[in-house]
Structure formats: structure tokens, C-alpha cells
Amino acid sequence: MPVMPERSRSCPTFISFSAAVQALGSVLLLCFVMAGTFSDITVPFIYVLLAAVGLLTAAGNFRLKKWARYSTSGFSALLILLPIGIISYYVHLNSLVDPNNAADADFMGYLLGIGFVLMLIVLPLSALGGFWLYYFNRRSIKQLFANVGKEST
């Protein structure tokens, strides 16, 4: 009778999906940095670093590494806080507007439209971050990452 090899632990579907989303987001961020989109805002090095950590985290999640679960929780917190940063930025911009100046009013209408579109993009990402924070802190997922770590040592 042939000996069947021991079945290896496979990565659950949602963890694989999350890792793919992390990798895609990191590659998109890296593309934006390389295109020079963020050069006016701040130092692009920070974005390159975030993209690199995101790619490493995605690879770690595919391999069920414990540190990747912690990193995903950190990225989840950033995704949750992102809309707060955007809202505070727009509140700050609104305080700079002179209500008696028609050009400022037109400019604020334009910024309000951009802010609305940004929120349509960022709020689903924030919801995803909240779900990741919940999902990656479930007892069964913690045990899965912990057991894989014990098997590899």
C-alpha cells in the first residue's frame, strides 16, 4: 500500500485574499511613488518603506508567519485612521477660507468634491481595515498562526 505524504497546512482562503489585497495595494503605492505622484506632499521614502513592509507582510501572510499577523493589525489600524486624517485636513482647509471671497467659495466647492471622492475610496478601505483587525485577532486565526510557527521550528 503506498504511503501518503502528510498533508501540509494550507493558507485559508480569506488570509490568501487579504495577502493578495495587501500585495496589490503595496504595488499600487510603489507605482504612485515611482510616477512622482507623492513628491510634492512629503518624502517619498516613507511611501517606499510602507510599500516594502506591505509586500513583506503579504508574503508573510501567505506563509502564515506570526509577525505578518501583527503587521496586518498595524496596517488595519492605519486604514481605520485614514479617514480621520482626511476629515481633519478638510476641516483645516475650511478654516482658511474667506467667506466674503467668491474665488475661495468656488475653490472650496472643488475641494469638497475631491473630498467626497476620496471618502468614497477611503471609507471602504477603512471598513476593510476594521474587518482585518477583527478577523486577524480571532482566537482560531491566532492559533493557526501560532501552530504554523511551532511546526516550522
C-alpha positions as CSV (number, residue, x, y, z in Angstrom):
1,M,0.0,0.0,0.0
2,P,1.5,3.4,-1.0
3,V,2.4,5.8,1.8
4,M,0.5,9.1,1.5
5,P,2.5,12.2,2.3
6,E,1.4,14.2,5.3
7,R,-1.0,16.9,4.2
8,S,0.6,20.3,4.5
9,R,-1.2,23.1,6.2
10,S,-2.7,25.4,3.5
11,C,-3.5,29.0,3.9
12,P,-7.2,29.8,4.5
13,T,-8.9,31.5,1.6
14,F,-9.6,34.8,3.4
15,I,-6.0,35.1,4.5
16,S,-4.8,34.4,1.0
17,F,-7.3,37.0,-0.3
18,S,-6.1,39.5,2.3
19,A,-2.4,38.9,1.4
20,A,-3.3,39.4,-2.3
21,V,-5.0,42.7,-1.5
22,Q,-2.0,43.8,0.6
23,A,0.4,43.0,-2.2
24,L,-1.8,44.8,-4.8
25,G,-2.1,47.9,-2.5
26,S,1.7,47.9,-1.9
27,V,2.4,47.6,-5.6
28,L,0.0,50.4,-6.4
29,L,1.6,52.6,-3.7
30,L,5.0,51.9,-5.2
31,C,3.7,52.7,-8.7
32,F,2.4,56.1,-7.4
33,V,5.7,56.8,-5.8
34,M,7.7,55.9,-8.9
35,A,5.3,58.1,-11.0
36,G,6.1,61.1,-8.7
37,T,2.6,61.5,-7.5
38,F,3.6,62.0,-3.9
39,S,6.7,64.0,-4.5
40,D,5.0,67.3,-3.6
41,I,3.3,66.1,-0.5
42,T,6.1,64.5,1.6
43,V,9.2,62.4,1.4
44,P,8.6,59.5,-1.0
45,F,10.9,57.3,1.1
46,I,8.1,56.9,3.7
47,Y,5.8,55.5,1.0
48,V,8.5,53.2,-0.4
49,L,9.1,51.9,3.1
50,L,5.3,51.3,3.6
51,A,5.1,49.5,0.3
52,A,8.1,47.3,1.1
53,V,6.7,46.4,4.5
54,G,3.3,45.8,2.9
55,L,4.8,43.4,0.3
56,L,6.8,41.6,3.1
57,T,3.6,41.3,5.2
58,A,1.7,39.9,2.2
59,A,4.4,37.2,1.7
60,G,4.4,36.5,5.5
61,N,0.6,36.1,5.5
62,F,0.8,33.6,2.6
63,R,3.3,31.6,4.8
64,L,1.2,32.2,7.9
65,K,4.1,33.9,9.8
66,K,3.1,35.3,13.2
67,W,4.8,38.6,12.7
68,A,2.7,39.1,9.5
69,R,-0.4,38.9,11.6
70,Y,0.9,41.6,13.8
71,S,1.9,43.7,10.8
72,T,-1.6,43.3,9.3
73,S,-3.1,44.5,12.6
74,G,-0.9,47.6,12.3
75,F,-1.9,48.3,8.8
76,S,-5.5,47.8,9.8
77,A,-5.2,50.5,12.4
78,L,-3.7,52.8,9.7
79,L,-6.6,52.1,7.4
80,I,-9.1,52.8,10.1
81,L,-7.4,56.1,11.0
82,L,-7.0,57.3,7.4
83,P,-10.5,58.9,7.1
84,I,-9.9,60.8,10.3
85,G,-6.8,62.4,8.8
86,I,-8.6,63.3,5.6
87,I,-11.5,64.9,7.5
88,S,-9.2,66.9,9.8
89,Y,-7.3,68.1,6.7
90,Y,-10.6,69.3,5.1
91,V,-11.7,71.0,8.4
92,H,-8.3,72.8,8.4
93,L,-8.8,73.9,4.8
94,N,-12.3,75.1,5.6
95,S,-10.9,77.3,8.3
96,L,-8.6,79.1,5.8
97,V,-11.5,80.1,3.5
98,D,-12.7,83.7,3.5
99,P,-16.5,83.6,3.3
100,N,-16.6,87.0,1.5
101,N,-14.3,85.9,-1.3
102,A,-16.2,84.2,-4.2
103,A,-13.0,82.6,-5.5
104,D,-12.5,80.9,-2.2
105,A,-16.1,79.6,-2.2
106,D,-15.6,78.1,-5.7
107,F,-12.3,76.6,-4.6
108,M,-13.9,75.1,-1.5
109,G,-16.7,73.6,-3.7
110,Y,-14.0,72.0,-5.8
111,L,-12.2,70.7,-2.7
112,L,-15.4,69.4,-1.3
113,G,-16.0,67.3,-4.5
114,I,-12.5,65.9,-4.3
115,G,-13.0,65.2,-0.6
116,F,-16.2,63.3,-1.4
117,V,-14.5,61.1,-4.0
118,L,-11.6,60.5,-1.6
119,M,-14.1,59.4,1.1
120,L,-15.8,57.0,-1.4
121,I,-12.4,55.4,-1.8
122,V,-11.1,55.6,1.8
123,L,-14.2,54.5,3.7
124,P,-14.4,51.0,2.2
125,L,-10.7,50.7,2.9
126,S,-11.4,51.7,6.5
127,A,-14.1,49.1,6.7
128,L,-11.7,46.5,5.3
129,G,-9.1,47.6,8.0
130,G,-11.8,47.2,10.7
131,F,-12.7,43.7,9.5
132,W,-9.0,42.7,9.2
133,L,-8.5,43.9,12.8
134,Y,-11.4,41.7,13.9
135,Y,-10.5,38.7,11.7
136,F,-6.8,38.5,12.4
137,N,-7.5,38.8,16.2
138,R,-9.9,35.9,16.3
139,R,-8.8,33.0,18.5
140,S,-8.8,30.5,15.7
141,I,-6.7,32.7,13.5
142,K,-4.3,33.4,16.3
143,Q,-4.0,29.7,16.9
144,L,-3.5,29.0,13.2
145,F,-0.6,31.4,13.0
146,A,0.9,30.2,16.4
147,N,0.7,26.5,15.3
148,V,2.4,27.1,12.0
149,G,5.2,28.9,13.8
150,K,5.6,25.9,16.2
151,E,5.7,23.4,13.3
152,S,8.4,25.2,11.4
153,T,10.8,25.3,14.4
